[in-house]
């Protein structure tokens, strides 16, 4: 996981977050493990990645 935050002003910023996961081994049923990043649909393979970009303004 890696992230960056850049403040445009005292109350506004932009952010970038990237996550990469590689699963190994087997799951509880004996099948090959699949990557599953929280709040996302599990991958069909052993690898999964996601990127989130946003702008935030505090009122």
WOUR-V678113 format. One record per pair of residues at least 6 apart in sequence whose C-alpha atoms are under 8 Angstrom apart, sorted by the first residue. I is the first residue (numbers start at 1). J is the second residue. If there is no record, write none. Layout:
i->I j->J
i->I j->J
//
This chain:
i->1 j->17
i->1 j->18
i->1 j->19
i->1 j->20
i->2 j->17
i->2 j->18
i->2 j->19
i->3 j->15
i->3 j->16
i->3 j->17
i->3 j->18
i->4 j->15
i->4 j->16
i->4 j->17
i->5 j->13
i->5 j->14
i->5 j->15
i->5 j->16
i->6 j->13
i->6 j->14
i->6 j->15
i->7 j->13
i->7 j->14
i->8 j->14
i->11 j->57
i->11 j->58
i->11 j->59
i->12 j->55
i->12 j->56
i->12 j->57
i->12 j->58
i->13 j->55
i->13 j->56
i->13 j->57
i->14 j->53
i->14 j->54
i->14 j->55
i->14 j->56
i->15 j->52
i->15 j->53
i->15 j->54
i->15 j->55
i->15 j->56
i->16 j->51
i->16 j->52
i->16 j->53
i->16 j->54
i->17 j->51
i->17 j->52
i->17 j->53
i->18 j->49
i->18 j->50
i->18 j->51
i->18 j->52
i->19 j->49
i->19 j->50
i->19 j->51
i->20 j->47
i->20 j->48
i->20 j->49
i->20 j->50
i->21 j->35
i->21 j->36
i->21 j->37
i->21 j->47
i->21 j->48
i->21 j->49
i->22 j->35
i->22 j->46
i->22 j->47
i->22 j->48
i->23 j->33
i->23 j->34
i->23 j->35
i->23 j->46
i->23 j->47
i->24 j->32
i->24 j->33
i->24 j->34
i->24 j->46
i->25 j->32
i->25 j->33
i->26 j->32
i->26 j->33
i->27 j->33
i->33 j->46
i->34 j->42
i->34 j->43
i->34 j->44
i->34 j->45
i->34 j->46
i->34 j->47
i->35 j->42
i->35 j->43
i->35 j->44
i->35 j->45
i->35 j->46
i->35 j->47
i->35 j->48
i->36 j->42
i->36 j->43
i->36 j->48
i->37 j->48
i->37 j->49
//
